[in-house]
Amino acid sequence: MDKKIELINTRQSTLQLGAIYAVLGSLWILFSDRILFVLYPAPETMTILQTYKGWFFVLITVPFIYYLVVRELKNSLRTEYLLREQETEFQQLLKTLRESEDLHRIILGSISDAVFITDDQGNFTYICPNAEVIFGYSFEDIQAFGSISKLLAGSIFTLDRLKVLGEITNIEWEIKDKFGQKHSLLINVKQVSVKTGTILYTCRDITKRKHAETALQQAHTELSQAYDETLAGWGRALELRDDETKGHSQRVTDLSLRLAQAMGITDETELIHIQRGALLHDIGKMGIPDSVLLKPGPLTDTEWEIMRKHPVHSYEMLKPITYLHSALDIPYYHHERWDGTGYPHGLKGEQIPLSARIFSVVDVWDALRSNRPYRTAWSKEKTLAHIRQLSGQGLDPQVVETFLELITTPPSTVGENPR
């Protein structure tokens, strides 16, 4: 650009010098003739002087004319050089542009996403080749839709929202392709230019990923069901040793879940851990000899020492199973007491996990309402009175209060043992 300006200025200077030369030459001819006529009016003398004057003018102006001619030739050469240089730059720029277009075409053609550019009304201004793969339509078919909202069979956002945010990401959208097959898309939208209203869409086909997620979720559900059925089987296996406790594990599990929900526990994962812990609460009794576990009468002090080991047996049996770590609180701590007189660790008050405190109340209820080899089942009223007495001693007062409200709420058969 500087060379062009310099060349233009040089040519303007040459023209100015030429104009000055023409003006001065005219003035020389005009005034020199008049002066000579005044000084030498004789025609012969005038003619001779005019001849000398002419040669003098030629001698004076030849170097100047030569300078102007050389200068103009140089300008012409420089002009030709600049034109060639501009042509070379233009060809290089054109080549770079073509290479850039080819590169962008290769990039857009190699990515798996469908890329669209639209105006602010959603009308297509660019459609990438991969759109044909995702939507199943030919390039011409997609163009015939005219706008992105028609292609997607709905509007995925409002223009006002896009103007505020500038970009909307991770929109999950379902479409049907040309052949009626459903596809799940992950769409990102970005306003490229506020002035022109240009909007960029990228649409990624996540159908396989969604199918994989569904399959994984289904496998997880089936695995969880298998685990739960296994746990229930363990509970039933324990009950086979003691026919008097038949159905106990399932009853205390159902009532513990209801009491936990009444206590404000709504997290599904936590409720699942309570369910599993309740089912396995006495699994450690599998390590207790039949002579102690099935004794028809009261246990001796020595036998009680053996019986009190079953929470530790439960912990040792279940701890290696990572899947059950969060369900250990009930099997391990359900014989701890609010006043600290329980076992195996003598925990007190809120040192005892809430799930174990909830289960303890339910366990007392079901045990007293069921027949045992050494006694018959208690009545509902006697059992409730006993639980009230244990409130603040062996049992958490708040849990007892919630339990009493739950157990006395119709239907009155809540948590009842059919015996």
Phi and psi in degrees as a GROMACS rama.xvg file:
@    title "Ramachandran Plot"
@    xaxis  label "Phi"
@    yaxis  label "Psi"
@TYPE xy
-64.1479  -36.4796  ASP-2
-66.6184  -38.4269  LYS-3
-64.1442  -44.1833  LYS-4
-63.5625  -41.4873  ILE-5
-63.0605  -41.8177  GLU-6
-64.5669  -42.2286  LEU-7
-62.7259  -43.4065  ILE-8
-64.2555  -37.5398  ASN-9
-65.1428  -42.8182  THR-10
-66.8348  -38.2023  ARG-11
-63.2955  -38.6418  GLN-12
-64.5504  -40.4496  SER-13
-62.5797  -43.6155  THR-14
-63.3776  -39.2343  LEU-15
-63.6952  -42.9129  GLN-16
-63.9268  -40.2507  LEU-17
-62.1331  -40.496  GLY-18
-66.1985  -41.9092  ALA-19
-61.8986  -41.9466  ILE-20
-60.091  -43.6746  TYR-21
-64.7292  -41.4891  ALA-22
-66.8334  -48.1154  VAL-23
-63.8176  -39.1613  LEU-24
-61.9  -43.0174  GLY-25
-64.6086  -43.5737  SER-26
-64.361  -38.8428  LEU-27
-61.6551  -46.9959  TRP-28
-63.2033  -44.6026  ILE-29
-66.3203  -54.271  LEU-30
-77.4909  -33.237  PHE-31
-65.6138  -37.9399  SER-32
-64.0047  -42.0363  ASP-33
-66.1178  -41.1713  ARG-34
-64.0116  -44.0056  ILE-35
-63.6778  -38.4258  LEU-36
-63.8393  -36.0784  PHE-37
-72.8589  -41.4615  VAL-38
-78.0612  -37.131  LEU-39
-130.825  83.8356  TYR-40
-73.7788  -13.869  PRO-41
-67.5647  131.838  ALA-42
-61.1873  -39.5959  PRO-43
-64.7891  -46.44  GLU-44
-63.5464  -41.2045  THR-45
-59.9553  -40.7349  MET-46
-66.1782  -44.9105  THR-47
-61.5614  -46.0796  ILE-48
-63.9264  -37.5018  LEU-49
-63.9855  -35.1603  GLN-50
-65.3778  -47.9329  THR-51
-60.7613  -38.6838  TYR-52
-63.4471  -38.6973  LYS-53
-65.0319  -46.0297  GLY-54
-63.5559  -37.2666  TRP-55
-62.4678  -42.6894  PHE-56
-63.2018  -40.6792  PHE-57
-63.2146  -46.9288  VAL-58
-60.4941  -37.5626  LEU-59
-70.968  -40.2009  ILE-60
-89.363  -19.5555  THR-61
-57.2255  -49.6316  VAL-62
-58.1178  -37.3352  PRO-63
-66.4476  -43.6017  PHE-64
-64.7754  -40.8425  ILE-65
-58.998  -43.2079  TYR-66
-59.9403  -43.98  TYR-67
-65.7532  -40.3115  LEU-68
-65.0838  -47.1951  VAL-69
-60.6698  -41.7695  VAL-70
-62.4557  -40.3131  ARG-71
-70.3311  -36.4755  GLU-72
-62.9382  -43.3401  LEU-73
-60.8821  -41.4464  LYS-74
-61.8053  -39.3028  ASN-75
-64.7273  -42.9518  SER-76
-63.1876  -42.3904  LEU-77
-65.3129  -37.9138  ARG-78
-61.348  -45.7314  THR-79
-62.1458  -41.1914  GLU-80
-63.474  -43.8865  TYR-81
-63.964  -39.3265  LEU-82
-63.032  -42.4403  LEU-83
-65.0893  -40.6375  ARG-84
-63.2957  -42.4047  GLU-85
-63.3455  -41.1125  GLN-86
-62.1867  -42.3568  GLU-87
-63.193  -44.4148  THR-88
-62.609  -41.0789  GLU-89
-64.5607  -43.2019  PHE-90
-64.552  -38.7814  GLN-91
-65.9206  -41.8668  GLN-92
-63.0013  -42.4303  LEU-93
-62.9105  -41.7239  LEU-94
-63.7615  -43.6419  LYS-95
-62.0876  -41.7869  THR-96
-62.7742  -43.8006  LEU-97
-64.4343  -41.6758  ARG-98
-62.7501  -40.0599  GLU-99
-64.1634  -42.8203  SER-100
-63.5916  -41.4998  GLU-101
-63.8294  -41.2555  ASP-102
-63.3503  -45.9856  LEU-103
-63.1926  -38.0688  HIS-104
-64.9538  -40.1067  ARG-105
-66.3162  -43.8366  ILE-106
-62.5777  -50.1993  ILE-107
-65.3085  -31.1312  LEU-108
-76.5516  -22.1999  GLY-109
-91.6968  -22.844  SER-110
-75.8523  153.256  ILE-111
-84.5159  -11.9036  SER-112
-79.397  153.775  ASP-113
-92.9021  127.479  ALA-114
-115.066  131.152  VAL-115
-128.682  146.828  PHE-116
-122.632  131.945  ILE-117
-131.804  168.409  THR-118
-84.5895  -175.213  ASP-119
-71.456  -6.13166  ASP-120
-99.2395  1.30935  GLN-121
86.5731  6.71512  GLY-122
-78.6066  136.806  ASN-123
-64.6132  134.033  PHE-124
-119.715  -14.7912  THR-125
-154.275  139.741  TYR-126
-133.399  122.53  ILE-127
-80.2685  153.963  CYS-128
-58.7643  -32.776  PRO-129
-68.1116  -13.5777  ASN-130
-59.5418  -31.1835  ALA-131
-62.7301  -36.404  GLU-132
-69.1043  -45.0611  VAL-133
-73.1516  -44.5591  ILE-134
-92.36  -12.4011  PHE-135
77.2181  -0.329264  GLY-136
-98.0132  154.386  TYR-137
-73.273  165.84  SER-138
-56.2123  -42.1826  PHE-139
-66.8856  -37.5322  GLU-140
-63.9931  -41.6033  ASP-141
-65.5953  -41.4586  ILE-142
-59.3818  -35.6401  GLN-143
-66.3762  -25.5469  ALA-144
-62.8215  -33.0731  PHE-145
86.2058  -41.4414  GLY-146
-140.383  158.919  SER-147
-67.3497  -35.2621  ILE-148
-65.8694  -35.3681  SER-149
-70.7477  -38.0605  LYS-150
-65.6392  -39.5686  LEU-151
-86.7711  -2.33064  LEU-152
57.3339  41.8404  ALA-153
160.097  162.064  GLY-154
-98.0749  123.088  SER-155
-89.0421  -7.17268  ILE-156
-164.923  167.07  PHE-157
-99.5011  145.998  THR-158
-62.0817  -36.9124  LEU-159
-61.7202  -40.1296  ASP-160
-65.25  -41.295  ARG-161
-64.3316  -38.915  LEU-162
-63.0367  -35.7537  LYS-163
-73.585  -46.0707  VAL-164
-84.7001  -30.9019  LEU-165
81.3202  -25.9275  GLY-166
-157.111  136.939  GLU-167
-124.653  123.385  ILE-168
-119.523  156.772  THR-169
56.1935  49.274  ASN-170
-87.4173  119.522  ILE-171
-90.0394  128.257  GLU-172
-141.273  138.581  TRP-173
-105.29  137.445  GLU-174
-133.241  167.415  ILE-175
-116.063  131.818  LYS-176
-79.8529  -173.755  ASP-177
-57.5305  -28.7305  LYS-178
-98.9666  9.30155  PHE-179
85.1938  3.52504  GLY-180
-79.2833  136.12  GLN-181
-79.5144  139.311  LYS-182
-130.443  141.112  HIS-183
-99.3916  126.792  SER-184
-114.29  146.816  LEU-185
-111.787  112.945  LEU-186
-111.619  134.321  ILE-187
-119.17  136.126  ASN-188
-125.772  133.582  VAL-189
-139.012  134.546  LYS-190
-83.6386  108.822  GLN-191
-75.0219  -40.9098  VAL-192
-141.002  122.702  SER-193
-71.5377  -37.1177  VAL-194
-64.6022  -46.6335  LYS-195
-93.0787  -11.7589  THR-196
76.7218  16.9585  GLY-197
-71.0894  132.37  THR-198
-125.801  134.484  ILE-199
-107.111  128.802  LEU-200
-115.107  135.278  TYR-201
-123.678  127.065  THR-202
-118.562  117.446  CYS-203
-107.851  130.089  ARG-204
-78.8618  112.242  ASP-205
-112.751  24.0436  ILE-206
-59.1554  -48.2826  THR-207
-62.1848  -38.9438  LYS-208
-64.7113  -41.5213  ARG-209
-64.7197  -40.9836  LYS-210
-62.7094  -41.0651  HIS-211
-65.14  -40.2127  ALA-212
-63.5749  -42.213  GLU-213
-63.5277  -44.0805  THR-214
-63.4481  -40.332  ALA-215
-64.8861  -41.705  LEU-216
-64.3301  -40.7281  GLN-217
-63.6315  -42.7557  GLN-218
-63.9986  -39.8098  ALA-219
-63.3606  -42.9246  HIS-220
-62.2961  -45.7688  THR-221
-64.3856  -39.0028  GLU-222
-65.5374  -42.0759  LEU-223
-62.9818  -40.5714  SER-224
-63.4186  -39.9181  GLN-225
-64.2526  -41.9781  ALA-226
-60.9438  -47.7179  TYR-227
-63.3749  -38.6444  ASP-228
-66.2427  -34.9535  GLU-229
-65.3899  -43.2623  THR-230
-62.9582  -43.0631  LEU-231
-62.0542  -36.7509  ALA-232
-64.4798  -38.8371  GLY-233
-61.7334  -42.4255  TRP-234
-62.9552  -41.6312  GLY-235
-67.4465  -35.517  ARG-236
-61.7953  -38.6002  ALA-237
-65.9298  -40.5547  LEU-238
-66.8754  -23.9494  GLU-239
-64.8941  -24.577  LEU-240
-75.4465  -26.7895  ARG-241
-135.47  96.4888  ASP-242
-62.9282  -23.228  ASP-243
-68.4543  -22.8973  GLU-244
-100.076  14.0618  THR-245
-57.8678  128.174  LYS-246
85.2639  -6.5901  GLY-247
-61.4893  -46.9478  HIS-248
-60.7119  -43.6681  SER-249
-69.5851  -37.8161  GLN-250
-64.8062  -47.8251  ARG-251
-68.8272  -28.839  VAL-252
-66.4112  -48.3525  THR-253
-61.533  -44.8082  ASP-254
-72.523  -33.0996  LEU-255
-64.0502  -40.4442  SER-256
-63.4609  -41.6168  LEU-257
-66.3065  -40.9576  ARG-258
-68.4711  -38.3053  LEU-259
-61.7777  -42.0168  ALA-260
-66.8202  -37.6073  GLN-261
-65.7151  -26.8434  ALA-262
-81.6441  -1.1864  MET-263
98.5272  7.88677  GLY-264
-84.5095  113.245  ILE-265
-119.568  -11.2837  THR-266
-65.0273  124.104  ASP-267
-62.3212  -40.5898  GLU-268
-62.8898  -42.8813  THR-269
-65.5053  -38.2882  GLU-270
-65.7772  -35.8987  LEU-271
-64.652  -40.7654  ILE-272
-64.5763  -38.2596  HIS-273
-64.367  -42.1531  ILE-274
-59.9608  -47.4078  GLN-275
-68.3967  -40.2994  ARG-276
-64.0599  -38.9424  GLY-277
-66.9251  -40.3389  ALA-278
-61.2804  -33.3067  LEU-279
-105.402  16.1647  LEU-280
-59.7943  -32.4774  HIS-281
-112.269  21.0708  ASP-282
-60.2335  -25.9974  ILE-283
-67.3065  -15.7928  GLY-284
-68.9924  -11.2952  LYS-285
-65.2068  -18.2026  MET-286
-93.7165  3.51035  GLY-287
-96.1884  131.388  ILE-288
-59.9227  150.36  PRO-289
-60.5158  -32.8457  ASP-290
-62.2811  -25.9989  SER-291
-95.5873  -48.4445  VAL-292
-64.3495  -38.2751  LEU-293
-104.743  13.0356  LEU-294
-61.0935  128.389  LYS-295
-74.5495  -15.5504  PRO-296
-116.402  -174.616  GLY-297
-60.9575  150.297  PRO-298
-86.8303  147.824  LEU-299
-78.5495  171.159  THR-300
-58.6637  -41.9843  ASP-301
-64.1364  -42.1256  THR-302
-65.9777  -35.455  GLU-303
-66.0158  -36.2372  TRP-304
-60.6354  -39.9253  GLU-305
-67.4297  -44.1864  ILE-306
-63.5264  -37.3489  MET-307
-70.8035  -5.56571  ARG-308
-83.9377  -8.93664  LYS-309
-66.0733  -29.2391  HIS-310
-63.3273  -36.4613  PRO-311
-69.1302  -40.577  VAL-312
-58.3578  -42.132  HIS-313
-59.732  -46.7812  SER-314
-61.2166  -45.5223  TYR-315
-66.7535  -32.9213  GLU-316
-73.0016  -38.3788  MET-317
-95.4909  -23.1252  LEU-318
-57.242  -39.233  LYS-319
-65.7934  -12.934  PRO-320
-92.8438  100.547  ILE-321
-54.5535  -38.5887  THR-322
-55.8756  -26.3892  TYR-323
-107.796  7.03006  LEU-324
-54.7513  -44.3423  HIS-325
-76.1348  -6.77558  SER-326
-101.209  5.09554  ALA-327
-75.6343  -20.2363  LEU-328
-57.7312  -43.5078  ASP-329
-69.7452  -51.8622  ILE-330
-59.1393  -33.9564  PRO-331
-86.3797  -33.5906  TYR-332
-118.08  5.79821  TYR-333
-73.1145  -8.8992  HIS-334
-102.117  6.19919  HIS-335
-71.2716  152.05  GLU-336
-120.977  147.906  ARG-337
-53.4577  -36.7553  TRP-338
-88.9284  4.50235  ASP-339
88.7896  8.81152  GLY-340
-96.2512  7.1611  THR-341
-86.5064  -170.172  GLY-342
-140.341  159.262  TYR-343
-91.6149  -7.70046  PRO-344
-116.2  -5.07359  HIS-345
66.2427  35.4059  GLY-346
-68.4257  155.763  LEU-347
-132.215  143.256  LYS-348
55.0568  -132.19  GLY-349
-78.0479  2.96584  GLU-350
-65.0445  -27.1143  GLN-351
-78.9461  129.008  ILE-352
-55.1801  142.797  PRO-353
-57.7466  -41.1469  LEU-354
-60.3877  -37.243  SER-355
-70.1293  -37.399  ALA-356
-64.8299  -39.3907  ARG-357
-64.1776  -46.7003  ILE-358
-65.5237  -35.2747  PHE-359
-57.4069  -42.6003  SER-360
-64.4077  -45.6653  VAL-361
-64.3926  -38.552  VAL-362
-64.8775  -41.6034  ASP-363
-62.5146  -45.6044  VAL-364
-57.6238  -51.769  TRP-365
-70.0496  -36.1065  ASP-366
-64.1117  -44.0536  ALA-367
-73.4068  -25.9479  LEU-368
-88.3226  3.18499  ARG-369
-116.095  151.628  SER-370
-70.9228  142.293  ASN-371
-128.053  160.875  ARG-372
-58.6727  -27.4444  PRO-373
-102.266  -0.787507  TYR-374
-165.697  164.177  ARG-375
-93.1484  165.782  THR-376
-65.6705  143.789  ALA-377
-81.3751  159.45  TRP-378
-73.9514  164.731  SER-379
-62.3646  -43.2105  LYS-380
-66.0298  -41.8719  GLU-381
-65.3037  -39.3863  LYS-382
-66.1806  -42.8742  THR-383
-63.6316  -39.6124  LEU-384
-63.9061  -39.8659  ALA-385
-65.951  -40.606  HIS-386
-65.1171  -36.8454  ILE-387
-62.2793  -39.8945  ARG-388
-64.6268  -33.6192  GLN-389
-78.5102  -11.9131  LEU-390
-62.5343  124.952  SER-391
85.4688  -9.82302  GLY-392
-106.935  -81.3486  GLN-393
-87.4453  -22.8627  GLY-394
-120.911  150.586  LEU-395
-65.5626  121.201  ASP-396
-57.8621  -41.0915  PRO-397
-66.3788  -40.2552  GLN-398
-65.8594  -41.3967  VAL-399
-60.1228  -45.1796  VAL-400
-59.6345  -46.0232  GLU-401
-65.4424  -38.8392  THR-402
-63.3777  -44.5631  PHE-403
-61.3518  -39.7209  LEU-404
-63.9454  -40.1547  GLU-405
-68.9545  -43.9333  LEU-406
-75.8547  -22.0646  ILE-407
-96.6697  1.21498  THR-408
-86.0017  128.988  THR-409
-56.4231  145.63  PRO-410
-72.2079  146.405  PRO-411
-73.9698  -4.83644  SER-412
-87.3042  7.44615  THR-413
-56.7953  122.569  VAL-414
72.2023  12.305  GLY-415
-76.3049  143.718  GLU-416
-92.3331  119.394  ASN-417
-65.6089  -15.5141  PRO-418
